[in-house]
Amino acid sequence: MLAEAHGTFGHTADTAAGMATFTRARVVRFTTLAVGAGCIALGVHALLTALGSTEEQGDWRIALMIVVFVPLAAMIVACLVGRGVHLAAGVFAVAYPIALLAWPLATAGSQPAPDDGPWIWLLLNIATVAAVLAFPFPLQIAWTVLVPVQYGVVRLAQAEFAPEFWAPVILDVVYAIILATVLLTLDRVYRAVATRVDRARVDAVASYAAAAAADAAERERIAVAALMHDSVLAALIAAERADSPREHGLAVAMAREALTRLANAEQDVGEGPDAPIGVGELVERLERGAREVGIELQADRILVDETLTIPGRVGRALALAATQAVANAVEHAASAGLEVTVSDGDEPGGVVIVIRDHGTGFDLTTVPDDRLGIRASIYARVAAVGGRAHVAPTARGTTITLEWSPPA
């Protein structure tokens, strides 16, 4: 069940990144939609008020409406479609303070009422929210405080700092700062909660993956134990009871078959035909196997006889064992100094494959008994076809030599 559940998840880097931002992305989308809806309501109200305003001079009113409402419309569209929100919100967050700076000039000579706020006041908190959508946290705090304060200074300057304006303007500024702080806090809280949910999801998927891997490893150990009981034990019993040369030969054949099946226990590899294959095809299989483990490898050929052929089962065993050695070098030595050499054997018709890397090496005696990468996939696999494998780890790297010679 765990393995099936684990198989339903993607395991690419893009998928992992998507899971890590799943909830946060939806919180951000919900926030932009809510801001877009609020901007529509406040924007329509401010637009209708601006059309009937008498505080500004005619040309100034048109210029201010263009500076304010065009970026606002772009911000609303961006929030609704979910595209270009940062840019559009940033433009409005900058355009609004510029319009505020021009407000005293636009309203010069007018007689404002202390209790009636101008239409530009209605868009004050939209500017602070736009900063939340567009700017980093320090600038968000700056806009939350400074833009309302700027409005208060501009409003008092318009009224020439008349005493009756101080109380209502200060109340407007405090109200705007409180509302902007609440909106900023809500945004930060929602994003932090979403981030924690995404982190918990990633941890949960990782734990399920680890459980699935442990379950697969346990299944493999059970399969190998059953194979040992059925095949290897039968071969040992046959060898113990053999009395004649023919029975000895059959026992050896059973043992060889058991070793081959044990070597192939971790993957579905059949014996296949035993037609001879050339060393060139052997090298191609090895290079193809290296690509499957994630590395482009070109083996060096040092061959006296380029037409050398070996039995098909021998070629398959050597290619799989060499691929396992390459996989070990990729996993444990990060492919440092990895090179593969294929050459003639000491005896006519033989072949030698040498895999070297420049990793830190390892101690063969410390490899756990349940790890089959060397014992089964290299030693047993090569021994099953009558070959020899030698692993020589040192502090400056590891050399694995695979040899096969035709029987006398």
C-alpha positions as a Markdown table, in Angstrom:
| # | Residue | x | y | z |
|---|---|---|---|---|
| 1 | Met | 0.0 | 0.0 | 0.0 |
| 2 | Leu | 2.8 | 2.4 | 0.8 |
| 3 | Ala | 4.6 | 1.7 | -2.4 |
| 4 | Glu | 1.4 | 2.2 | -4.4 |
| 5 | Ala | 0.7 | 5.5 | -2.6 |
| 6 | His | 4.3 | 6.7 | -3.1 |
| 7 | Gly | 4.0 | 5.9 | -6.8 |
| 8 | Thr | 1.1 | 8.3 | -7.2 |
| 9 | Phe | 3.4 | 11.3 | -6.5 |
| 10 | Gly | 5.7 | 12.9 | -9.0 |
| 11 | His | 9.3 | 13.0 | -7.9 |
| 12 | Thr | 10.8 | 15.7 | -10.2 |
| 13 | Ala | 12.4 | 18.9 | -8.9 |
| 14 | Asp | 9.5 | 20.9 | -10.3 |
| 15 | Thr | 6.9 | 18.7 | -8.5 |
| 16 | Ala | 8.8 | 19.0 | -5.2 |
| 17 | Ala | 8.9 | 22.8 | -5.6 |
| 18 | Gly | 5.2 | 22.9 | -6.4 |
| 19 | Met | 4.3 | 20.9 | -3.3 |
| 20 | Ala | 6.5 | 23.3 | -1.2 |
| 21 | Thr | 4.4 | 26.3 | -2.3 |
| 22 | Phe | 1.0 | 24.7 | -2.9 |
| 23 | Thr | -1.0 | 26.4 | 0.0 |
| 24 | Arg | 1.0 | 29.6 | -0.1 |
| 25 | Ala | 0.2 | 30.1 | -3.8 |
| 26 | Arg | -3.5 | 29.7 | -3.1 |
| 27 | Val | -3.4 | 32.1 | -0.2 |
| 28 | Val | -1.7 | 34.7 | -2.4 |
| 29 | Arg | -4.3 | 34.1 | -5.1 |
| 30 | Phe | -7.2 | 34.5 | -2.6 |
| 31 | Thr | -5.6 | 37.7 | -1.3 |
| 32 | Thr | -5.3 | 39.3 | -4.7 |
| 33 | Leu | -8.9 | 38.4 | -5.5 |
| 34 | Ala | -10.1 | 40.0 | -2.3 |
| 35 | Val | -8.0 | 43.1 | -2.9 |
| 36 | Gly | -9.3 | 43.3 | -6.5 |
| 37 | Ala | -12.9 | 43.2 | -5.2 |
| 38 | Gly | -12.3 | 45.8 | -2.5 |
| 39 | Cys | -10.6 | 48.1 | -5.1 |
| 40 | Ile | -13.6 | 47.9 | -7.3 |
| 41 | Ala | -15.9 | 49.0 | -4.5 |
| 42 | Leu | -13.7 | 51.8 | -3.2 |
| 43 | Gly | -12.6 | 52.8 | -6.7 |
| 44 | Val | -16.1 | 53.3 | -8.0 |
| 45 | His | -17.0 | 55.3 | -4.9 |
| 46 | Ala | -13.9 | 57.5 | -5.3 |
| 47 | Leu | -14.5 | 57.9 | -9.0 |
| 48 | Leu | -18.1 | 59.1 | -8.6 |
| 49 | Thr | -17.0 | 61.5 | -5.8 |
| 50 | Ala | -14.2 | 62.8 | -8.0 |
| 51 | Leu | -16.5 | 63.6 | -10.8 |
| 52 | Gly | -18.6 | 65.8 | -8.6 |
| 53 | Ser | -15.7 | 67.3 | -6.7 |
| 54 | Thr | -15.3 | 71.1 | -6.6 |
| 55 | Glu | -12.1 | 71.4 | -4.5 |
| 56 | Glu | -9.7 | 71.0 | -7.4 |
| 57 | Gln | -9.2 | 73.2 | -10.4 |
| 58 | Gly | -10.6 | 71.6 | -13.7 |
| 59 | Asp | -7.3 | 70.8 | -15.4 |
| 60 | Trp | -5.8 | 69.5 | -12.2 |
| 61 | Arg | -8.7 | 67.3 | -11.4 |
| 62 | Ile | -8.4 | 65.6 | -14.8 |
| 63 | Ala | -4.6 | 65.1 | -14.4 |
| 64 | Leu | -5.0 | 63.7 | -10.9 |
| 65 | Met | -7.8 | 61.4 | -12.0 |
| 66 | Ile | -5.6 | 60.1 | -14.8 |
| 67 | Val | -2.6 | 59.6 | -12.5 |
| 68 | Val | -4.6 | 57.8 | -9.9 |
| 69 | Phe | -7.4 | 55.9 | -11.6 |
| 70 | Val | -5.5 | 54.5 | -14.6 |
| 71 | Pro | -3.0 | 52.6 | -12.4 |
| 72 | Leu | -5.9 | 51.6 | -10.1 |
| 73 | Ala | -7.8 | 50.1 | -13.1 |
| 74 | Ala | -4.6 | 48.2 | -14.2 |
| 75 | Met | -4.2 | 46.9 | -10.6 |
| 76 | Ile | -7.8 | 45.7 | -10.4 |
| 77 | Val | -7.4 | 43.8 | -13.7 |
| 78 | Ala | -4.1 | 42.3 | -12.6 |
| 79 | Cys | -5.6 | 41.2 | -9.3 |
| 80 | Leu | -8.6 | 39.6 | -11.0 |
| 81 | Val | -6.6 | 37.7 | -13.7 |
| 82 | Gly | -3.7 | 36.9 | -11.4 |
| 83 | Arg | -1.1 | 38.2 | -13.8 |
| 84 | Gly | 1.3 | 41.2 | -13.3 |
| 85 | Val | 0.0 | 41.9 | -9.8 |
| 86 | His | 3.4 | 43.0 | -8.4 |
| 87 | Leu | 4.0 | 45.5 | -11.2 |
| 88 | Ala | 0.5 | 47.0 | -11.3 |
| 89 | Ala | 0.3 | 47.3 | -7.5 |
| 90 | Gly | 3.7 | 48.8 | -7.4 |
| 91 | Val | 2.8 | 51.4 | -10.0 |
| 92 | Phe | -0.3 | 52.5 | -8.0 |
| 93 | Ala | 1.6 | 52.4 | -4.7 |
| 94 | Val | 4.0 | 55.0 | -6.2 |
| 95 | Ala | 1.4 | 57.0 | -8.2 |
| 96 | Tyr | -0.8 | 57.7 | -5.2 |
| 97 | Pro | 1.9 | 59.5 | -3.1 |
| 98 | Ile | 2.8 | 61.6 | -6.2 |
| 99 | Ala | -0.8 | 62.6 | -6.5 |
| 100 | Leu | -0.9 | 63.5 | -2.8 |
| 101 | Leu | 2.1 | 65.8 | -3.3 |
| 102 | Ala | 0.3 | 67.7 | -6.1 |
| 103 | Trp | -3.0 | 68.0 | -4.1 |
| 104 | Pro | -2.2 | 71.4 | -2.4 |
| 105 | Leu | -1.5 | 72.9 | -5.8 |
| 106 | Ala | -4.6 | 71.4 | -7.4 |
| 107 | Thr | -6.8 | 72.7 | -4.6 |
| 108 | Ala | -5.2 | 76.2 | -4.2 |
| 109 | Gly | -7.8 | 78.8 | -3.5 |
| 110 | Ser | -10.5 | 76.4 | -2.5 |
| 111 | Gln | -12.4 | 76.4 | 0.8 |
| 112 | Pro | -12.4 | 72.7 | 2.1 |
| 113 | Ala | -14.8 | 71.6 | 4.8 |
| 114 | Pro | -13.3 | 70.0 | 7.9 |
| 115 | Asp | -15.9 | 67.2 | 8.1 |
| 116 | Asp | -15.9 | 66.3 | 4.4 |
| 117 | Gly | -12.9 | 64.2 | 3.2 |
| 118 | Pro | -11.8 | 64.6 | -0.4 |
| 119 | Trp | -12.2 | 61.8 | -2.9 |
| 120 | Ile | -8.4 | 61.0 | -2.8 |
| 121 | Trp | -8.9 | 60.0 | 0.9 |
| 122 | Leu | -11.0 | 57.1 | -0.2 |
| 123 | Leu | -8.1 | 55.5 | -2.0 |
| 124 | Leu | -5.6 | 55.9 | 0.9 |
| 125 | Asn | -5.8 | 52.3 | 2.2 |
| 126 | Ile | -5.8 | 50.9 | -1.4 |
| 127 | Ala | -2.3 | 52.4 | -1.7 |
| 128 | Thr | -1.1 | 50.8 | 1.5 |
| 129 | Val | -2.5 | 47.4 | 0.4 |
| 130 | Ala | -0.9 | 47.8 | -3.0 |
| 131 | Ala | 2.4 | 48.2 | -1.1 |
| 132 | Val | 1.7 | 44.9 | 0.7 |
| 133 | Leu | 1.2 | 43.2 | -2.7 |
| 134 | Ala | 4.2 | 44.7 | -4.4 |
| 135 | Phe | 7.0 | 45.6 | -2.0 |
| 136 | Pro | 9.2 | 43.8 | 0.5 |
| 137 | Phe | 8.4 | 43.9 | 4.2 |
| 138 | Pro | 10.4 | 47.0 | 5.2 |
| 139 | Leu | 8.7 | 49.1 | 2.4 |
| 140 | Gln | 5.3 | 47.7 | 3.4 |
| 141 | Ile | 5.8 | 49.1 | 6.9 |
| 142 | Ala | 7.0 | 52.4 | 5.5 |
| 143 | Trp | 3.9 | 52.8 | 3.3 |
| 144 | Thr | 1.7 | 51.7 | 6.2 |
| 145 | Val | 2.9 | 54.6 | 8.3 |
| 146 | Leu | 4.2 | 57.3 | 6.0 |
| 147 | Val | 1.5 | 57.5 | 3.3 |
| 148 | Pro | -1.3 | 58.2 | 5.9 |
| 149 | Val | 1.0 | 60.8 | 7.5 |
| 150 | Gln | 1.7 | 62.3 | 4.1 |
| 151 | Tyr | -2.1 | 62.6 | 3.6 |
| 152 | Gly | -2.5 | 64.3 | 6.9 |
| 153 | Val | 0.2 | 66.9 | 6.2 |
| 154 | Val | -1.2 | 67.5 | 2.7 |
| 155 | Arg | -4.7 | 67.9 | 4.0 |
| 156 | Leu | -3.6 | 70.4 | 6.7 |
| 157 | Ala | -1.5 | 72.3 | 4.1 |
| 158 | Gln | -4.6 | 72.6 | 1.9 |
| 159 | Ala | -6.5 | 74.1 | 4.8 |
| 160 | Glu | -3.5 | 76.3 | 5.7 |
| 161 | Phe | -3.2 | 74.5 | 9.0 |
| 162 | Ala | -6.5 | 75.9 | 10.3 |
| 163 | Pro | -7.2 | 74.8 | 13.9 |
| 164 | Glu | -10.6 | 73.2 | 13.1 |
| 165 | Phe | -8.9 | 70.8 | 10.7 |
| 166 | Trp | -6.4 | 69.3 | 13.1 |
| 167 | Ala | -8.8 | 67.0 | 15.0 |
| 168 | Pro | -10.6 | 65.4 | 12.0 |
| 169 | Val | -7.4 | 65.0 | 10.0 |
| 170 | Ile | -5.5 | 63.4 | 12.9 |
| 171 | Leu | -8.4 | 61.0 | 13.4 |
| 172 | Asp | -8.3 | 60.1 | 9.6 |
| 173 | Val | -4.6 | 59.5 | 9.8 |
| 174 | Val | -4.8 | 57.3 | 12.9 |
| 175 | Tyr | -7.7 | 55.4 | 11.4 |
| 176 | Ala | -5.8 | 54.8 | 8.1 |
| 177 | Ile | -2.7 | 53.6 | 10.0 |
| 178 | Ile | -4.7 | 51.2 | 12.1 |
| 179 | Leu | -6.6 | 49.7 | 9.1 |
| 180 | Ala | -3.4 | 49.4 | 7.1 |
| 181 | Thr | -1.6 | 47.7 | 10.0 |
| 182 | Val | -4.5 | 45.2 | 10.4 |
| 183 | Leu | -4.4 | 44.4 | 6.7 |
| 184 | Leu | -0.6 | 44.0 | 6.7 |
| 185 | Thr | -0.8 | 41.7 | 9.8 |
| 186 | Leu | -3.5 | 39.5 | 8.3 |
| 187 | Asp | -1.4 | 39.1 | 5.1 |
| 188 | Arg | 1.7 | 38.1 | 7.1 |
| 189 | Val | -0.2 | 35.7 | 9.3 |
| 190 | Tyr | -1.9 | 34.0 | 6.4 |
| 191 | Arg | 1.3 | 33.6 | 4.5 |
| 192 | Ala | 3.1 | 32.2 | 7.5 |
| 193 | Val | 0.4 | 29.7 | 8.2 |
| 194 | Ala | 0.4 | 28.7 | 4.5 |
| 195 | Thr | 4.2 | 28.2 | 4.6 |
| 196 | Arg | 4.0 | 26.0 | 7.7 |
| 197 | Val | 1.2 | 23.9 | 6.0 |
| 198 | Asp | 3.4 | 23.5 | 2.9 |
| 199 | Arg | 6.4 | 22.5 | 5.0 |
| 200 | Ala | 4.3 | 19.9 | 6.9 |
| 201 | Arg | 3.0 | 18.5 | 3.6 |
| 202 | Val | 6.5 | 18.1 | 2.2 |
| 203 | Asp | 7.7 | 16.4 | 5.4 |
| 204 | Ala | 4.7 | 14.1 | 5.3 |
| 205 | Val | 5.4 | 13.1 | 1.7 |
| 206 | Ala | 9.0 | 12.6 | 2.5 |
| 207 | Ser | 8.1 | 10.3 | 5.5 |
| 208 | Tyr | 5.7 | 8.3 | 3.2 |
| 209 | Ala | 8.5 | 8.0 | 0.6 |
| 210 | Ala | 10.9 | 6.8 | 3.3 |
| 211 | Ala | 8.3 | 4.3 | 4.5 |
| 212 | Ala | 7.7 | 3.1 | 1.0 |
| 213 | Ala | 11.5 | 2.6 | 0.4 |
| 214 | Ala | 11.8 | 0.7 | 3.7 |
| 215 | Asp | 8.9 | -1.5 | 2.7 |
| 216 | Ala | 10.4 | -2.1 | -0.8 |
| 217 | Ala | 13.7 | -3.0 | 0.9 |
| 218 | Glu | 12.0 | -5.5 | 3.2 |
| 219 | Arg | 10.2 | -7.1 | 0.3 |
| 220 | Glu | 13.5 | -7.5 | -1.5 |
| 221 | Arg | 15.1 | -9.1 | 1.5 |
| 222 | Ile | 12.1 | -11.5 | 1.8 |
| 223 | Ala | 12.4 | -12.4 | -1.9 |
| 224 | Val | 16.2 | -13.0 | -1.6 |
| 225 | Ala | 15.6 | -15.1 | 1.5 |
| 226 | Ala | 13.1 | -17.2 | -0.4 |
| 227 | Leu | 15.4 | -17.5 | -3.4 |
| 228 | Met | 18.3 | -18.6 | -1.1 |
| 229 | His | 16.0 | -21.2 | 0.4 |
| 230 | Asp | 14.6 | -22.6 | -2.8 |
| 231 | Ser | 17.6 | -22.4 | -5.1 |
| 232 | Val | 20.9 | -22.2 | -3.2 |
| 233 | Leu | 19.8 | -24.7 | -0.5 |
| 234 | Ala | 18.7 | -27.1 | -3.2 |
| 235 | Ala | 22.1 | -26.8 | -5.0 |
| 236 | Leu | 23.9 | -27.4 | -1.7 |
| 237 | Ile | 21.8 | -30.5 | -1.0 |
| 238 | Ala | 22.5 | -31.8 | -4.5 |
| 239 | Ala | 26.2 | -31.2 | -4.1 |
| 240 | Glu | 26.2 | -33.0 | -0.8 |
| 241 | Arg | 24.4 | -36.1 | -2.2 |
| 242 | Ala | 26.4 | -36.2 | -5.5 |
| 243 | Asp | 28.4 | -39.4 | -5.8 |
| 244 | Ser | 29.2 | -39.6 | -9.5 |
| 245 | Pro | 30.9 | -37.1 | -11.9 |
| 246 | Arg | 27.6 | -36.6 | -13.7 |
| 247 | Glu | 25.9 | -35.7 | -10.4 |
| 248 | His | 28.8 | -33.4 | -9.5 |
| 249 | Gly | 28.3 | -31.6 | -12.8 |
| 250 | Leu | 24.6 | -31.3 | -12.3 |
| 251 | Ala | 25.2 | -29.9 | -8.8 |
| 252 | Val | 27.6 | -27.3 | -10.2 |
| 253 | Ala | 25.1 | -26.3 | -12.9 |
| 254 | Met | 22.4 | -25.9 | -10.2 |
| 255 | Ala | 24.8 | -23.7 | -8.1 |
| 256 | Arg | 25.6 | -21.6 | -11.1 |
| 257 | Glu | 22.0 | -21.1 | -11.9 |
| 258 | Ala | 21.3 | -20.2 | -8.3 |
| 259 | Leu | 24.1 | -17.6 | -8.3 |
| 260 | Thr | 22.7 | -16.1 | -11.5 |
| 261 | Arg | 19.2 | -15.8 | -10.1 |
| 262 | Leu | 20.6 | -14.4 | -6.9 |
| 263 | Ala | 22.6 | -11.8 | -8.8 |
| 264 | Asn | 19.5 | -10.8 | -10.8 |
| 265 | Ala | 17.2 | -10.7 | -7.8 |
| 266 | Glu | 17.0 | -6.9 | -7.6 |
| 267 | Gln | 15.8 | -6.5 | -11.2 |
| 268 | Asp | 13.8 | -8.4 | -13.8 |
| 269 | Val | 16.6 | -9.7 | -15.9 |
| 270 | Gly | 16.2 | -12.9 | -17.9 |
| 271 | Glu | 18.9 | -15.2 | -19.2 |
| 272 | Gly | 18.0 | -14.5 | -22.8 |
| 273 | Pro | 19.8 | -16.1 | -25.8 |
| 274 | Asp | 23.4 | -17.2 | -25.5 |
| 275 | Ala | 24.4 | -16.2 | -29.0 |
| 276 | Pro | 27.9 | -14.7 | -29.1 |
| 277 | Ile | 28.2 | -10.9 | -29.0 |
| 278 | Gly | 31.1 | -8.7 | -29.9 |
| 279 | Val | 33.0 | -6.6 | -27.4 |
| 280 | Gly | 31.7 | -3.5 | -29.1 |
| 281 | Glu | 28.2 | -4.5 | -28.2 |
| 282 | Leu | 29.3 | -5.2 | -24.7 |
| 283 | Val | 30.7 | -1.6 | -24.5 |
| 284 | Glu | 27.5 | -0.2 | -25.9 |
| 285 | Arg | 25.4 | -2.0 | -23.2 |
| 286 | Leu | 27.7 | -0.7 | -20.5 |
| 287 | Glu | 27.5 | 2.9 | -21.8 |
| 288 | Arg | 23.7 | 2.6 | -22.1 |
| 289 | Gly | 23.5 | 1.3 | -18.6 |
| 290 | Ala | 25.6 | 4.3 | -17.4 |
| 291 | Arg | 23.2 | 6.7 | -19.1 |
| 292 | Glu | 20.4 | 5.0 | -17.2 |
| 293 | Val | 22.1 | 5.8 | -13.9 |
| 294 | Gly | 22.5 | 9.5 | -14.9 |
| 295 | Ile | 26.0 | 9.8 | -16.4 |
| 296 | Glu | 27.4 | 10.1 | -19.9 |
| 297 | Leu | 30.3 | 7.6 | -20.1 |
| 298 | Gln | 32.6 | 6.6 | -22.9 |
| 299 | Ala | 34.6 | 3.5 | -22.2 |
| 300 | Asp | 38.2 | 3.3 | -23.4 |
| 301 | Arg | 38.9 | 0.2 | -25.6 |
| 302 | Ile | 42.4 | -1.3 | -25.4 |
| 303 | Leu | 41.9 | -4.3 | -27.6 |
| 304 | Val | 44.3 | -6.3 | -29.7 |
| 305 | Asp | 41.4 | -8.2 | -31.3 |
| 306 | Glu | 38.6 | -5.9 | -32.2 |
| 307 | Thr | 36.5 | -8.9 | -33.5 |
| 308 | Leu | 36.6 | -10.6 | -30.1 |
| 309 | Thr | 33.3 | -12.2 | -29.2 |
| 310 | Ile | 32.0 | -13.7 | -25.9 |
| 311 | Pro | 28.9 | -15.7 | -25.0 |
| 312 | Gly | 25.7 | -13.7 | -24.7 |
| 313 | Arg | 25.1 | -14.6 | -21.1 |
| 314 | Val | 28.6 | -13.6 | -20.2 |
| 315 | Gly | 28.2 | -10.3 | -22.0 |
| 316 | Arg | 25.0 | -9.6 | -20.1 |
| 317 | Ala | 26.5 | -10.5 | -16.8 |
| 318 | Leu | 29.6 | -8.4 | -17.3 |
| 319 | Ala | 27.6 | -5.4 | -18.6 |
| 320 | Leu | 25.2 | -5.5 | -15.6 |
| 321 | Ala | 28.0 | -5.9 | -13.1 |
| 322 | Ala | 30.0 | -3.0 | -14.6 |
| 323 | Thr | 26.9 | -0.9 | -14.6 |
| 324 | Gln | 26.4 | -1.6 | -10.9 |
| 325 | Ala | 30.0 | -0.6 | -10.3 |
| 326 | Val | 29.5 | 2.7 | -12.2 |
| 327 | Ala | 26.3 | 3.3 | -10.2 |
| 328 | Asn | 28.2 | 2.8 | -7.0 |
| 329 | Ala | 30.8 | 5.3 | -8.2 |
| 330 | Val | 28.1 | 7.8 | -9.1 |
| 331 | Glu | 26.3 | 7.4 | -5.7 |
| 332 | His | 29.3 | 7.2 | -3.4 |
| 333 | Ala | 32.1 | 9.0 | -5.2 |
| 334 | Ala | 30.0 | 11.6 | -7.1 |
| 335 | Ser | 31.6 | 10.3 | -10.4 |
| 336 | Ala | 35.0 | 11.8 | -9.4 |
| 337 | Gly | 37.6 | 10.7 | -11.9 |
| 338 | Leu | 35.3 | 7.9 | -13.2 |
| 339 | Glu | 36.8 | 6.0 | -16.1 |
| 340 | Val | 36.1 | 2.6 | -17.6 |
| 341 | Thr | 38.6 | 0.5 | -19.6 |
| 342 | Val | 37.8 | -2.6 | -21.7 |
| 343 | Ser | 40.8 | -4.7 | -22.7 |
| 344 | Asp | 41.8 | -8.2 | -23.8 |
| 345 | Gly | 42.2 | -10.8 | -21.0 |
| 346 | Asp | 45.4 | -12.6 | -20.2 |
| 347 | Glu | 44.2 | -15.7 | -22.0 |
| 348 | Pro | 43.0 | -15.7 | -25.6 |
| 349 | Gly | 39.3 | -14.9 | -26.0 |
| 350 | Gly | 39.1 | -13.3 | -22.5 |
| 351 | Val | 38.0 | -9.8 | -21.6 |
| 352 | Val | 38.8 | -7.5 | -18.7 |
| 353 | Ile | 36.7 | -4.5 | -17.6 |
| 354 | Val | 38.2 | -2.0 | -15.1 |
| 355 | Ile | 36.1 | 0.7 | -13.4 |
| 356 | Arg | 38.1 | 3.3 | -11.5 |
| 357 | Asp | 37.0 | 6.4 | -9.5 |
| 358 | His | 38.8 | 9.0 | -7.3 |
| 359 | Gly | 36.4 | 8.9 | -4.4 |
| 360 | Thr | 37.3 | 8.4 | -0.7 |
| 361 | Gly | 37.0 | 4.6 | -0.9 |
| 362 | Phe | 35.4 | 2.4 | 1.7 |
| 363 | Asp | 36.0 | -0.6 | 3.9 |
| 364 | Leu | 34.6 | -3.8 | 2.5 |
| 365 | Thr | 34.2 | -5.4 | 6.0 |
| 366 | Thr | 31.8 | -2.6 | 7.0 |
| 367 | Val | 29.3 | -3.2 | 4.2 |
| 368 | Pro | 26.1 | -4.5 | 5.8 |
| 369 | Asp | 25.1 | -8.1 | 5.0 |
| 370 | Asp | 21.8 | -7.0 | 3.4 |
| 371 | Arg | 23.4 | -4.7 | 0.8 |
| 372 | Leu | 23.5 | -6.6 | -2.5 |
| 373 | Gly | 25.2 | -3.9 | -4.6 |
| 374 | Ile | 28.7 | -5.6 | -4.5 |
| 375 | Arg | 28.0 | -9.1 | -3.2 |
| 376 | Ala | 25.1 | -10.1 | -5.6 |
| 377 | Ser | 25.3 | -7.6 | -8.4 |
| 378 | Ile | 29.0 | -7.8 | -8.9 |
| 379 | Tyr | 30.7 | -10.8 | -7.2 |
| 380 | Ala | 27.8 | -13.3 | -7.6 |
| 381 | Arg | 26.8 | -12.1 | -11.1 |
| 382 | Val | 30.4 | -12.5 | -12.5 |
| 383 | Ala | 31.0 | -15.7 | -10.7 |
| 384 | Ala | 27.8 | -17.2 | -12.1 |
| 385 | Val | 29.3 | -17.0 | -15.6 |
| 386 | Gly | 32.7 | -18.4 | -14.6 |
| 387 | Gly | 34.4 | -15.0 | -14.2 |
| 388 | Arg | 36.2 | -13.2 | -11.4 |
| 389 | Ala | 35.6 | -9.9 | -9.8 |
| 390 | His | 38.0 | -8.0 | -7.6 |
| 391 | Val | 37.2 | -4.8 | -5.6 |
| 392 | Ala | 40.2 | -2.7 | -4.4 |
| 393 | Pro | 39.1 | 0.3 | -2.4 |
| 394 | Thr | 41.8 | 2.8 | -1.2 |
| 395 | Ala | 41.7 | 6.2 | 0.4 |
| 396 | Arg | 42.4 | 7.7 | -3.1 |
| 397 | Gly | 39.7 | 5.8 | -4.9 |
| 398 | Thr | 38.2 | 2.4 | -5.8 |
| 399 | Thr | 39.2 | 0.1 | -8.6 |
| 400 | Ile | 36.8 | -2.8 | -9.6 |
| 401 | Thr | 38.2 | -5.4 | -12.1 |
| 402 | Leu | 35.9 | -7.8 | -13.9 |
| 403 | Glu | 37.6 | -10.7 | -15.7 |
| 404 | Trp | 36.3 | -13.5 | -17.8 |
| 405 | Ser | 38.2 | -16.2 | -19.7 |
| 406 | Pro | 36.8 | -19.0 | -21.8 |
| 407 | Pro | 36.9 | -22.4 | -20.1 |
| 408 | Ala | 39.8 | -24.7 | -21.1 |
